[in-house]
Each structure stands twice: as structure tokens, then as C-alpha cells.
Amino acid sequence: MAARLFHALKDESQSLRFVVQEATISLASAYKGAPLAVLQDLEILLLKNSQVV
């Protein structure tokens, strides 16, 4: 789910990006207390998507 949201942040029109961004922020609570392996995968995803130019 997180990967799809990050992909949408890159590809959606400006008018939809705000909605996708809010959904991405809301998803953060779903990962609270997640196993270490899941958090590590999420960290990699965050780092990969924060480097997009």
C-alpha cells in the first residue's frame, strides 16, 4: 500500500497529490508497532522516494 501511495505522489496530477499525500500521512499510524523487518522495508521505500528529482 505504501509503495502505491508513493508511486501516486510522483505520477498524479497536482490536484490529486494533496489527497494522496494525506492518505500517505494517515498510513503512518498503520505502521506503528510493526515488526522490525516491515519498518526496515518502509525505511528503504522512504529513502528511495525522497531522492526522486
RABEL-V823295 format. One record per backbone hydrogen bond with DSSP energy under -1.0 kcal/mol. CO is the residue of the C=O (numbers start at 1). NH is the residue of the N-H. Records with the same first field share a line. If there is no record, write none. Layout:
CO: NH  NH
This chain:
1: 5
2: 6
3: 7
4: 8
5: 9
6: 10
7: 11
8: 12
13: 16  17
16: 20
17: 21
18: 22
19: 23
20: 24
21: 25
22: 26
23: 27
25: 28
27: 30
31: 34
35: 39
36: 40
37: 41
38: 42
39: 43
40: 44
41: 45
42: 46
43: 47
44: 48
45: 49
46: 50
